[in-house]
Amino acid sequence: MGFTVSEHSAGHMRRILRMFLTRWGLDPLYDASALALTELVANVVRHVPGRRCTVLILREPHGLRVEVADGERVTLAAKAAEPFAEGGRGLTLVEAVTDRWGVVEGADGKTVWFECDA
């Protein structure tokens, strides 16, 4: 199901994430995955016209996978932010707190994903 997200949507997504992690017995993954999910939702709010996205939270044999898909085909490349810049650290944070992450581009847009191992 697709969502139109706003500045407050990350909080709702974190509560849903916590519910799934608790049910799956993966509570120790919450802090890292909540931060990464917040950054990906924030990127949609900042960079996707219409702010539409789909969020998938998946239980994997190794732990957790989260995907945020949107209709934009342009990928924001992860790069080092300027030391005093107000933004540009989102994907760097995702890389720092997750075990793996990446981007899959398709005809209908892109999916940014991350995985956290249990």
N, C-alpha and C positions, 0 to 999 in steps of 0.2 A: 504494500500500500504506500502510496506517495504522500508526502506531507509538504505543506508550505511552512517553512520555519521562520522564526523570529529570534530576536536577541534573548528571549526567555525560553526557547525550546530546548536548549542544552540541559537545563535543569530537569525538564520532564523526561528527556531521553536518559539521563543518568539514573533517575528513579526506576525506569523500566529496566535498564541494564542491571541495577542492583537486584531487582526482583528475579531476573533470570539467573544471575550468578549465585544467589542464595539457593535457589531451587536446584541448581546443578552442583552445589557444594564447591563453588569456585570463588568464594568471597575474597581470598587473598589477591585475586586479579583486579579487584575493583578500582583501587587508586590509579593504577597505570591505565587501565582501559577507560575509566571515566575521563581522565585528562585527554587521552587521545580522541575519544568520541566528541568531547567538547570542542576540540580544535577542528575536527572535520566538519561539525555542524556550523561552527563559526565561519569557516571558509565558504560554506554555502550561503550564509547570511551576507557575507561581504562581497562575494564575487559572482553569484549566480542570479541573473535577472529572473524575477519571479520567485526566487528562493524556494523552488521545488526540489525535493530529494526523496529518495527511498533509503531507509535504514534497515539493515539486516543484522541481527545478532544471532550468531550460530555457535552451537556447541560442537567442537571438533574433538577427535581422539586425543590430541595433544593439549587441548585447552579451549581457547576462545578465538573466534574470528568475527570481526565487525566490518561491515561494508556500508559505505555511504555513496549512493549513485545519484548523479544529477544529469541534466540534459546538456551541459556544456562540454564541448569537445576539447577545449583548451585546458591543458594541464599546467598547474602552477608548479614550476620546478622547485624542488627543495634546494635552498642555497643558504649560505651563511648570511645572517642579517647584519646590518651595520651595528656597531656596538651601542649606539644611542638611538637607533630607530624605534619607533613606537609599534611597529608590526613586522611581519615577515618571519616570525619564529615558529609558526604553527607546525609545519611539517618537520622542522628540526626537532621540536618537542615530541612529535609522534615517533620519530625515529629513535629518540633517546629513551622513551619509556616502554616501547613495545619490542617484541622479539623479531618481528618482520612486518614490513608494510610495503605497499606498492600501489600502482595505478594501472588499471585496465581501461584502455580506450576502445570505444566501439562506435558504430554508426549513429547510435542514439545518445551518445554522451560518454561520460567516464564514470568509473567506480574507483574510489580510493578505499583501500582496505588495510586492516592491520590484524595481527595475531599476537596473542599473549599465551605463553605456555604455562600449564599448571605446574 
